[in-house]
Amino acid sequence: MISIRQNILNIVAYFDIFHYPVTDMEIQSFLNREVHLLQLRESLQLLLGDKSLYKLGEFYALRNDSLLAIRRMKGNIMAIEEMKHAYKAAKILSKFPYIRGLAISGSLSKNFADENTDVDFFIITAAGRLWIARTLLQLFYKLAAVAGKRRWFCLNYYIDEQELEIPEKNIFTAMEIVTLVPMQGGESLQKFFNANKWTGDYFPMHHTKINGTPQIAGGVFSKMVEQLFNRTAGDTIDNWLMKITQRRWQQKVLRHKVNEKGIYIGMMVDRHFSKPDPKNFQHKILAQYQLKLSHLTQNKISQVVN
C-alpha cells in the first residue's frame, strides 16, 4: 500500500486536472484508508515543507496559484444556485415513464459551477425500457432547448435496472460514481451503488448518502404509458428505438461532429445503457492523470538526488 503522503499527492493531482484545489477533509474522504484528521494534517505539513503541495487559504494544490482558490470559491457559490435548478429539474424528469433513479453527475456533483456548466443527469430506467424512456426524455429536452432551458436538462448517461454495474473500472468512473448527488429514486440508486462496490478499491472512505432521497411514485401520464408498453410489443418498440438512435449517432461520428464544448460526439449503445463514448473524454482524463503521477515521481526522485 502506498504511503499516506503519496496517496494525498495522488488525490490532489487528480483534482488538479480540473484546476480544483481541495480541503483537508475532502482529501480525507478520498484516501485509500482511514486516517485521523490530525495525522492527515501532519502529512500535509510535511508536503508543504518540501513544496510538494501549496496551501491556498483552506485549500491544497500542486500549484502555488491563488487564482485557483478564487476560481473554486466562486464556483462553489454558483453551484449552490445551480443545485436549486437541479432539484426542480429532477422533480420534472421523475414524472416521465420508466424513470427509476436520478442523480447529478459532472462538475456540479463536485460542488462547482460556472457560466458554462450544464446540469448533467445520471438516469436509471426500468429494465428493458431504456430506449422508450430515453426517447420521451429527448423529446422533452428539445422543448426545453426551445424554451432556453437546455443546460438544466443534460441527459447523457442512461442505464437500466437489469445491468447496474459499470464495466469501465478506473479512477475516473469510480470518482464519477462516488460523487453522484442522489435526486430521485433512492431505492434504485441504492441498488446501483450496491452493484458498484468495486469503487471501494479506489475510494473506500467515501460513501454516498442516499437517506432522504425521494422515491419515484410516477404520475398519471407515466402510469398510462407504462401500462401501454408493458407488453411484448414494448420490447419490439424499445429495440427499434435503440437501432434508430444507434444509426443516427454513427452518422454523427462519421461526420466528426463536436458538441457545444468542442468535444467530439460519440455514444455507446446497448439495450441496457446509453452513454458517452469513453475515448472522447474519459481516456483523455486518465492520460492526463498518469502524466501528473509521472511528474510527481520524477520530482520525488529529483529531491532525493539533490
C-alpha positions in Angstrom: 0.0 0.0 0.0 1.3 3.5 -0.9 2.2 5.9 1.8 -0.3 8.5 3.1 1.8 11.3 1.6 1.8 9.7 -1.8 -1.9 9.0 -1.5 -2.5 12.7 -0.7 -0.5 13.8 -3.7 -2.4 11.4 -6.0 -5.7 12.8 -4.9 -4.6 16.4 -5.3 -3.2 15.6 -8.7 -6.5 14.1 -9.9 -8.4 17.3 -8.9 -5.6 19.4 -10.4 -6.7 18.1 -13.8 -9.8 20.2 -13.3 -8.0 23.2 -11.7 -9.7 22.4 -8.4 -7.8 22.7 -5.1 -9.2 20.7 -2.3 -9.6 20.9 1.5 -8.1 18.6 4.0 -11.4 17.0 4.8 -12.1 16.4 1.1 -8.7 14.7 0.9 -9.5 12.6 3.9 -12.7 11.3 2.3 -10.8 10.1 -0.8 -7.9 8.4 1.0 -7.4 4.7 0.5 -7.5 4.0 4.2 -8.9 5.6 7.4 -6.6 8.3 8.6 -7.3 10.6 11.6 -7.6 14.3 10.6 -4.6 15.2 12.9 -2.4 12.6 11.2 -3.5 13.8 7.8 -2.7 17.4 8.7 0.8 16.4 9.9 1.4 14.7 6.5 0.1 17.8 4.7 2.6 20.0 6.7 5.5 17.8 5.6 4.3 18.1 1.9 4.0 21.8 2.3 7.5 21.9 3.8 9.2 20.3 0.8 7.0 22.2 -1.6 5.2 19.2 -3.0 2.0 21.0 -2.1 0.9 24.6 -1.7 -1.7 26.0 0.7 -4.1 28.5 -0.8 -6.3 29.6 2.1 -8.1 26.5 3.2 -7.3 24.6 0.0 -4.3 22.4 -1.1 -2.9 22.4 -4.6 0.0 21.3 -6.7 0.5 24.8 -7.9 1.2 28.0 -6.0 -1.6 29.9 -7.8 -4.0 31.9 -5.6 -6.4 32.2 -8.7 -7.2 28.6 -8.3 -8.7 29.2 -4.8 -10.6 32.3 -6.1 -12.0 30.2 -9.0 -13.0 27.4 -6.7 -14.8 29.7 -4.2 -16.7 31.5 -7.0 -17.6 28.1 -8.5 -18.9 26.8 -5.1 -21.2 29.8 -4.8 -22.5 29.4 -8.3 -23.1 25.6 -7.6 -25.5 26.4 -4.7 -27.7 28.3 -7.2 -27.4 25.7 -9.9 -28.4 22.9 -7.5 -31.7 24.7 -6.9 -32.4 24.4 -10.6 -31.2 20.8 -10.5 -33.7 19.7 -7.8 -36.5 21.3 -9.8 -35.4 19.6 -13.0 -35.1 16.2 -11.3 -38.6 16.5 -10.0 -39.9 17.2 -13.5 -37.9 14.3 -15.0 -39.1 11.9 -12.3 -42.7 12.2 -13.7 -41.7 10.6 -17.0 -42.4 6.9 -17.7 -39.9 4.2 -16.7 -37.6 6.6 -14.8 -36.5 4.8 -11.6 -33.5 6.9 -10.4 -32.0 10.3 -11.0 -28.7 11.7 -9.8 -26.5 14.7 -10.6 -23.0 14.0 -12.1 -20.3 16.1 -13.7 -18.8 19.2 -12.2 -22.0 20.2 -10.3 -21.7 16.9 -8.3 -18.3 18.1 -7.1 -19.9 21.4 -5.9 -18.6 23.5 -8.8 -20.3 25.6 -11.5 -19.5 28.4 -13.9 -21.3 30.2 -16.7 -20.8 27.1 -19.0 -21.9 24.4 -16.5 -24.7 22.0 -17.6 -26.8 20.2 -15.1 -25.7 16.6 -16.0 -28.1 13.8 -15.1 -27.3 10.2 -14.5 -30.5 8.3 -15.2 -31.6 4.8 -14.2 -34.6 3.4 -16.1 -36.8 0.3 -15.8 -35.3 -2.9 -17.2 -35.8 -3.3 -20.9 -37.4 0.1 -21.4 -34.4 2.4 -21.5 -35.0 3.4 -25.1 -38.6 4.3 -24.7 -37.8 6.3 -21.6 -34.8 8.0 -23.4 -36.8 8.9 -26.5 -39.5 10.6 -24.4 -37.0 12.5 -22.4 -35.1 13.6 -25.5 -38.3 15.0 -26.9 -38.8 16.9 -23.7 -35.2 18.1 -23.9 -35.8 19.6 -27.4 -38.7 21.5 -26.0 -36.6 22.7 -23.0 -33.9 23.9 -25.5 -36.5 25.9 -27.4 -37.5 27.5 -24.1 -33.9 28.3 -23.3 -33.6 25.7 -20.5 -31.4 23.2 -22.3 -28.5 23.3 -19.9 -30.8 22.3 -17.0 -31.6 19.0 -18.6 -28.3 17.5 -19.9 -29.4 13.8 -20.3 -26.3 12.0 -21.5 -25.9 8.8 -19.4 -28.6 6.2 -19.0 -28.5 2.7 -17.6 -31.4 0.3 -16.8 -32.1 -1.8 -13.7 -31.1 -5.0 -15.4 -27.4 -4.1 -15.7 -26.4 -1.7 -13.0 -22.7 -2.5 -12.8 -20.4 0.0 -14.7 -17.9 -2.1 -16.7 -15.2 0.6 -17.0 -13.4 0.2 -13.7 -10.9 3.0 -13.3 -10.3 6.1 -11.1 -12.4 8.3 -13.4 -15.5 6.2 -13.3 -15.0 5.5 -9.6 -14.9 9.2 -8.9 -17.9 9.9 -11.0 -19.9 7.2 -9.2 -19.0 8.1 -5.6 -19.6 11.8 -6.1 -23.1 11.4 -7.7 -25.7 13.5 -5.9 -28.9 11.5 -5.5 -32.0 13.4 -6.5 -34.9 11.0 -7.0 -35.4 7.2 -6.7 -33.4 6.4 -3.6 -34.2 2.6 -3.7 -33.0 2.3 -7.3 -29.9 4.4 -6.7 -29.0 2.2 -3.6 -29.2 -0.9 -5.8 -26.8 0.9 -8.2 -24.3 1.7 -5.5 -24.5 -1.8 -4.2 -23.8 -3.1 -7.7 -20.7 -0.9 -8.0 -19.0 -1.6 -4.7 -15.8 -2.0 -6.7 -15.4 1.8 -6.3 -14.2 0.9 -2.8 -11.0 -0.3 -4.4 -10.3 3.3 -5.2 -12.1 5.3 -2.5 -13.0 3.1 0.5 -13.6 6.0 2.8 -16.1 7.8 0.5 -19.8 7.0 1.0 -22.6 8.5 -1.0 -25.6 9.4 1.2 -29.0 8.0 0.0 -31.0 8.8 3.1 -33.8 11.2 2.4 -33.8 10.8 -1.4 -37.4 10.7 -2.5 -38.9 7.6 -4.1 -40.4 8.0 -7.6 -44.1 7.4 -7.5 -44.9 8.3 -11.1 -47.7 10.5 -12.3 -50.9 9.6 -14.3 -49.1 10.1 -17.6 -46.2 7.9 -16.6 -48.5 5.1 -15.4 -50.6 5.2 -18.6 -47.6 5.0 -20.8 -46.1 2.1 -18.8 -49.4 0.2 -19.0 -49.4 0.7 -22.7 -45.8 -0.6 -23.3 -45.6 -3.3 -20.6 -46.4 -5.9 -23.1 -44.5 -7.9 -25.7 -44.8 -5.0 -28.2 -42.9 -2.8 -25.8 -39.8 -5.0 -26.2 -40.0 -4.6 -30.0 -40.5 -0.9 -29.8 -37.7 -0.4 -27.3 -35.3 -2.3 -29.6 -36.4 -0.4 -32.7 -35.8 2.9 -31.0 -32.3 1.8 -29.9 -31.4 0.8 -33.5 -32.7 4.2 -34.9 -30.6 6.1 -32.3 -27.6 4.0 -32.9 -27.7 4.7 -36.7 -28.1 8.4 -36.1 -25.2 8.6 -33.8 -23.0 6.6 -36.1 -23.6 9.2 -38.8 -22.6 11.9 -36.4 -19.3 10.2 -35.6 -18.6 9.7 -39.3 -19.1 13.4 -39.8 -16.7 14.2 -36.9 -19.3 16.4 -35.2 -18.4 18.2 -31.9 -20.7 19.4 -29.2 -21.0 23.0 -27.8 -17.8 22.5 -25.8 -15.7 21.4 -28.7 -15.6 17.7 -27.7 -16.1 15.1 -30.4 -19.6 13.5 -30.2 -19.7 9.8 -29.6 -22.1 7.4 -27.8 -22.0 3.8 -26.8 -25.3 2.0 -27.3 -26.8 -1.2 -25.9 -30.2 -2.5 -24.8 -29.2 -1.7 -21.2 -27.2 1.5 -21.5 -26.7 4.7 -23.5 -23.6 6.6 -22.5 -20.8 8.9 -23.9 -18.0 7.0 -25.7 -15.1 6.8 -23.1 -12.5 7.6 -25.7 -13.9 11.1 -26.3 -13.3 12.3 -22.8 -12.6 9.6 -20.2 -9.4 8.4 -21.8 -8.1 11.9 -22.0 -8.6 12.5 -18.3 -6.9 9.1 -17.5 -3.9 10.0 -19.7 -3.6 13.4 -18.0 -3.7 11.8 -14.6 -1.0 9.3 -15.5 1.2 12.2 -16.8 0.7 14.1 -13.5 1.7 11.0 -11.5 4.7 10.6 -13.6 5.8 14.2 -13.0 5.3 13.7 -9.2 7.5 10.6 -9.3 10.2 12.5 -11.2 10.1 15.4 -8.8 10.4 13.0 -5.8 13.5 11.3 -7.4 15.0 14.7 -8.1 14.5 15.8 -4.4 16.2 12.6 -3.2 19.2 13.1 -5.6 19.6 16.7 -4.6 
